[in-house]
Amino acid sequence: MPIQIQFRRGTYAAWVAADPVLADGEMAIQTDAGGGEQPQALKIGDGATAWSSLAYGGLRGPTGPTGPHGTSVNNLDGGEAATNYGGIGATATGGNAQGI
């Protein structure tokens, strides 16, 4: 007999109305885009915190830093231009890219 695993799931409105405390490690899936989240967003319980106070998480990691990263030099005369994207360097000389 095959084993079937199902996670608790419901709409954003249903989760807000019930606001349960999820067991430690229990996954709860939000099936719609309510609350500004994409469908299939999930929360994982800790055994003490109500659903509304848990952070969304699971398969997506935290948002990384935003804004300018590294340094960039634009050289229009065909010489060497160096660019550093978060520690991954690339050098272009006369239009030929190297590195990464």
Residue pairs with C-beta under 8 A, 6 or more apart in sequence:
7 26
7 27
7 28
7 29
7 42
8 22
8 26
8 27
8 28
8 29
9 28
9 29
9 30
9 31
10 18
10 28
10 29
10 30
10 31
11 30
11 31
11 32
11 34
12 30
12 32
12 33
12 34
12 35
12 37
13 34
15 28
15 30
15 51
15 52
16 35
16 51
16 52
18 51
19 50
19 51
19 52
20 28
20 50
20 51
21 45
21 47
21 48
21 49
21 50
21 51
22 28
22 43
22 44
22 45
22 46
22 47
22 49
22 51
22 54
23 45
23 47
24 45
24 46
24 47
25 44
25 45
26 44
26 45
27 42
27 43
27 44
27 45
27 58
28 42
28 43
28 44
28 45
28 51
29 40
29 41
29 42
30 37
30 39
30 40
30 41
30 42
30 43
31 39
31 40
32 39
33 39
37 56
41 56
41 58
42 56
42 57
42 58
42 59
43 51
43 54
43 55
43 56
43 57
43 58
44 54
44 57
44 58
45 51
45 54
46 54
69 85
69 86
70 83
70 84
70 85
70 86
70 87
71 82
71 83
71 84
72 83
72 84
73 81
73 82
73 83
74 81
75 81
78 94
78 95
79 93
79 94
80 91
80 92
80 93
81 91
81 92
81 93
82 89
82 90
82 91
83 89
83 90
83 91
83 92
84 90
88 99
88 100
89 99
89 100
90 97
90 98
90 99
90 100
91 97
91 98
91 99
92 98
